[in-house]
């Protein structure tokens, strides 16, 4: 199981990072095929061909057709690279060919091809090609034979030496980790640990994914050597690193599987379950049978040990349904038997005993692991049900294979079972012999674990000291670098300061000379400006005199216009005395009031310093007072109130406003209150934003119901429409409990551009609202 897990991990690691010859290897197969179709015969095409070849060999369900495709791409890449004299392409094509021969099992041709790649790489000083060639050559040496194992370690060491020199940290960390495991197989534990911790230090500076794998490898070795506390420690570091890099690959499934296995060794089955569940979940996501079977097996064991046999059996039945070959069927049947024996369900286990016996006959003698597990399971079953002879038989078969493989844990299991079986037969002497043998092996295993712990602790401390020393050297180098840079900076600043000082002196002298010239020029300009100021003062004086004369002239004009209007009013008043027609008299009176409204404006202009603007509040109050005196003097039953904001309005707007007010108030006094009724007239003037709003309302009888102002051609309505158009405003009439007239027009500023923020376009229209 140990070697199987390592092989799976190395496959995952190399496929994900080290087999790449360029960034093209990361692209999907379909996209690479499109690039190949569009590529010219250049180095890019070679890289695409190599990438396609690697992808063919990395397929999870690889078949002969995929290997043939990889061979074809390697051949094409080699031919094009030789035409282009592209050494990178030639070397990588040869290495790809060597990999295809390895996958096909043609070891001799593959080894020759890898050696040719090595020779070519050395000839053209391609260190990456040289290192990878050594690594590939190493793969052709088996780890099961001691001599072959030493050769494999030798070539791996040569590859490591190359990558140490050229600084390819990613390949170096991978090879250190792979060679460490070879050293563990050769029982060179301390050397292997040193390589793993060197790989760990390198990996921390290159890739957290690499660190994750190294942590797992240290945890795996700790587990294999019985150091379960360190196994947990490093696998927990691996799972934390996986979370940091957001790794969700099968590598995480391996880590979770090993954590669960470690907790089971520590007999903490409840803690093992969540990790086993996570391992199985990831395996199912990738639909990888080997990972799914490993996860199901370990999770079933944990469920059985926590009294949840039904869950365990359900998992194993799923595993049984996935089994295809006889070795696979034997493995899952043994798992079912083991769990039922632990739960003391011997009746249910009997069926699987028969299946195991039958399957043992069907599998090859080369299936060593499956046979050993089956013998051990049968020995346990027969031992539990008291069939000593059968138990002894299968224990002997198991022990024979364990001794052949020098499998210490297996030999210990066999000796302990011998001890129990012999004890049942009453042979105390033999039982004690087996007991002491089991104890001796246990102590040996414990000593290996203790020695490993000591070595691991020593190497951890050694690595820590080295890192501290490196950090210290780094800090010293950094301090030296800072000091050197500071001295260089001071030197540069000093030179720069001198140069700057010289520049400043030159600038000061230049400014001094410039200032002298400027002063002379300024004196000349001052003389000219003084002359211009004198001329300007004369012009300003003349202008002020003209403005004063203009204001006096305007006042005089306003005074004369007012007097002329007063004469007109007097003439109209005289005329009215000779007119006997009442309507004619009313018409003359209305004309007088209209003239008086205009005369009031000129009177106010004459009495103030402002010759163009009128205080609207003062003007309206005087106008309303005048109309009240003229039309309401005999009745005094109609009250007139004014609510007016303080507004100064241009005379061009005051004139139409005054005539409108004159017309509306006059009509209200004349027609709103027949038969001398009491009533009220209100004049409201507001300055709202950029508009003036006027509301004239009374509580009189209002307009006749059949009166429509839009079709009426009376003088009052005609005047109102004309004047509101002049003001660029709108008006509306509301006939409801009296009459209300609404006016709205933009407020204009005298002698400035008109700034009006309109809410909408305001055409001169009228609106009539009747109750």
Secondary structure as the mmCIF struct_conf table of DSSP 4:
data_model
#
loop_
_struct_conf.conf_type_id
_struct_conf.id
_struct_conf.beg_label_comp_id
_struct_conf.beg_label_asym_id
_struct_conf.beg_label_seq_id
_struct_conf.end_label_comp_id
_struct_conf.end_label_asym_id
_struct_conf.end_label_seq_id
HELX_RH_AL_P HELX_RH_AL_P1 UNK A 2 UNK A 13
HELX_RH_PI_P HELX_RH_PI_P1 UNK A 14 UNK A 18
BEND BEND1 UNK A 19 UNK A 19
BEND BEND2 UNK A 21 UNK A 22
HELX_RH_3T_P HELX_RH_3T_P1 UNK A 23 UNK A 26
BEND BEND3 UNK A 27 UNK A 27
HELX_RH_AL_P HELX_RH_AL_P2 UNK A 29 UNK A 38
BEND BEND4 UNK A 41 UNK A 42
HELX_RH_AL_P HELX_RH_AL_P3 UNK A 43 UNK A 58
TURN_TY1_P TURN_TY1_P1 UNK A 60 UNK A 61
HELX_RH_AL_P HELX_RH_AL_P4 UNK A 64 UNK A 84
TURN_TY1_P TURN_TY1_P2 UNK A 85 UNK A 85
HELX_RH_AL_P HELX_RH_AL_P5 UNK A 87 UNK A 104
TURN_TY1_P TURN_TY1_P3 UNK A 105 UNK A 105
HELX_RH_AL_P HELX_RH_AL_P6 UNK A 107 UNK A 123
TURN_TY1_P TURN_TY1_P4 UNK A 124 UNK A 125
HELX_RH_AL_P HELX_RH_AL_P7 UNK A 127 UNK A 139
TURN_TY1_P TURN_TY1_P5 UNK A 140 UNK A 140
BEND BEND5 UNK A 141 UNK A 141
BEND BEND6 UNK A 143 UNK A 145
HELX_RH_AL_P HELX_RH_AL_P8 UNK A 146 UNK A 166
TURN_TY1_P TURN_TY1_P6 UNK A 167 UNK A 167
HELX_RH_AL_P HELX_RH_AL_P9 UNK A 169 UNK A 185
TURN_TY1_P TURN_TY1_P7 UNK A 186 UNK A 187
HELX_RH_AL_P HELX_RH_AL_P10 UNK A 189 UNK A 204
TURN_TY1_P TURN_TY1_P8 UNK A 205 UNK A 206
HELX_RH_AL_P HELX_RH_AL_P11 UNK A 208 UNK A 224
TURN_TY1_P TURN_TY1_P9 UNK A 225 UNK A 226
HELX_RH_AL_P HELX_RH_AL_P12 UNK A 228 UNK A 244
TURN_TY1_P TURN_TY1_P10 UNK A 245 UNK A 246
BEND BEND7 UNK A 249 UNK A 249
HELX_RH_AL_P HELX_RH_AL_P13 UNK A 250 UNK A 265
TURN_TY1_P TURN_TY1_P11 UNK A 266 UNK A 267
HELX_RH_AL_P HELX_RH_AL_P14 UNK A 269 UNK A 286
TURN_TY1_P TURN_TY1_P12 UNK A 287 UNK A 287
HELX_RH_AL_P HELX_RH_AL_P15 UNK A 289 UNK A 305
TURN_TY1_P TURN_TY1_P13 UNK A 306 UNK A 307
HELX_RH_AL_P HELX_RH_AL_P16 UNK A 309 UNK A 322
BEND BEND8 UNK A 325 UNK A 325
HELX_RH_AL_P HELX_RH_AL_P17 UNK A 326 UNK A 342
TURN_TY1_P TURN_TY1_P14 UNK A 343 UNK A 344
HELX_RH_AL_P HELX_RH_AL_P18 UNK A 346 UNK A 362
BEND BEND9 UNK A 363 UNK A 363
TURN_TY1_P TURN_TY1_P15 UNK A 365 UNK A 366
HELX_RH_AL_P HELX_RH_AL_P19 UNK A 368 UNK A 384
TURN_TY1_P TURN_TY1_P16 UNK A 385 UNK A 386
HELX_RH_AL_P HELX_RH_AL_P20 UNK A 388 UNK A 405
TURN_TY1_P TURN_TY1_P17 UNK A 406 UNK A 406
HELX_RH_AL_P HELX_RH_AL_P21 UNK A 408 UNK A 425
TURN_TY1_P TURN_TY1_P18 UNK A 426 UNK A 426
HELX_RH_AL_P HELX_RH_AL_P22 UNK A 428 UNK A 578
HELX_RH_AL_P HELX_RH_AL_P23 UNK A 582 UNK A 607
BEND BEND10 UNK A 608 UNK A 609
BEND BEND11 UNK A 611 UNK A 612
STRN STRN1 UNK A 613 UNK A 615
HELX_RH_AL_P HELX_RH_AL_P24 UNK A 616 UNK A 631
BEND BEND12 UNK A 632 UNK A 632
TURN_TY1_P TURN_TY1_P19 UNK A 633 UNK A 635
STRN STRN2 UNK A 638 UNK A 644
STRN STRN3 UNK A 648 UNK A 650
HELX_RH_AL_P HELX_RH_AL_P25 UNK A 651 UNK A 671
BEND BEND13 UNK A 672 UNK A 673
HELX_RH_3T_P HELX_RH_3T_P2 UNK A 674 UNK A 676
STRN STRN4 UNK A 679 UNK A 688
TURN_TY1_P TURN_TY1_P20 UNK A 689 UNK A 690
STRN STRN5 UNK A 691 UNK A 698
BEND BEND14 UNK A 700 UNK A 700
BEND BEND15 UNK A 703 UNK A 703
TURN_TY1_P TURN_TY1_P21 UNK A 705 UNK A 706
TURN_TY1_P TURN_TY1_P22 UNK A 709 UNK A 711
HELX_RH_AL_P HELX_RH_AL_P26 UNK A 715 UNK A 726
TURN_TY1_P TURN_TY1_P23 UNK A 727 UNK A 728
STRN STRN6 UNK A 730 UNK A 735
BEND BEND16 UNK A 736 UNK A 738
STRN STRN7 UNK A 739 UNK A 746
TURN_TY1_P TURN_TY1_P24 UNK A 750 UNK A 751
BEND BEND17 UNK A 752 UNK A 752
BEND BEND18 UNK A 759 UNK A 760
BEND BEND19 UNK A 764 UNK A 764
STRN STRN8 UNK A 766 UNK A 770
#
